[in-house]
Amino acid sequence: MVFKKLLGALGVGGPSVDTVLEPGPALPGGLVTGEVRLRGGGSDVTVDRISLLLVARVEMEGQDEEREGTVVLERFTVGGGFRLAEEAEHTVPFTVTLPWETPVTELHGQHLGPVLGIRTELEVAGARDKGDLDALAVGPLPAQEAILEAFGQLGYAFRSADLELGHIRGTGQQLPCYQEIEILPPAGHAHAVNEIEVTFIATPGGLEIVIEADKRAGLFSDGHDTVHRFTASHHAVSHTDWNAQVDAWLKEVIAGHEARATPPSGVGHHGDQHRSGPGTGAVVAGVAAGVAVGVVGGMVAAEVVDEIGDAFEEEGDEDAGGDDEG
């Protein structure tokens, strides 16, 4: 195994670190298992702390333009308090639990666009340095997969998915960003709706599903967005007709505000307020538009994460912070 990252803060000859994750996608709220492999440098050192940072690449909206940044979703301490001898090897196994709201990066083995990583950070003699960075694949929970499959069965097509910095007010969101999955309507609804944006906010008990319809402008009215919020239980997956359930949600989203011209800013279904971060996310590069959600085998986005370092190449900048406007 090649030890990839020399800890620059500790100088030439310092210890090196390589983190190896168990193969296969994790699940939101599920476990990530692996080991941190250390090799001592030119002298003995005391490793005070080993931390794993769950990091994500997010879209951020500035005053003049939209840009990307890196946000830390969770931090785990997995070891520390031991002596690492000169050129000695030491392995620290770990198992950590992902947040329930962890974004989904793949469906049926195909990458959706969002990029997550596990950053290993070592603290030695008071100095901290970013060590290894490994791509993390996260698959959908059964309820998330069932809902996305239902969209595909109903004729909706996957467009893109990205992560937006900010909070969706009126929900139980905990992380500083949320995932938007953009879906194109079938021909029967294309006259009324440009696209559907779906956000899952998972908890141990179930899902909050936020569905936003970007409505087309009519001859005598302006286009506008309508936001509806629904819930689903993890335990209902096996005995729910998801095609019928999702179809009922979509009918409410599309028709529920048909008579409204332009709704009050920030107000959605059941008084929910819209997102306090950026609006509609840009199309994620590499995701093929027009591919049905339920049939993603033709997607060609694996190149997006061929080099995880490229996706975080601007990490030297200050990490993004959450935005929760009142």
Secondary structure, 3 states (H helix, E strand, C coil): CCCCEECHHHCCCCCEEEEEECCCCECCCCEEEEEEEEECCCCCEEEEEEEEEEEEEEEEECCCCEEEEEEEEEEEEEECCEEECCCCEEEEEEEEECCCCCCCCEECCEECCCCEEEEEEEEECCEEEEEEEEECCECCCHHHHHHHHHHHHCCCEEEEEEEEECCECCCCCCCCEEEEEEEECCCCCCCCEEEEEEEEEEECCEEEEEEEEEECCCCCCCCCEEEEEEEEEHHHCCCCCHHHHHHHHHHHHHHCCCCCCCCCCCECHHHCECECCCCCCCCCCCCCCCEECCCCCCCCCHHHHCCHHHHCCCCCCCCCCCCCCC
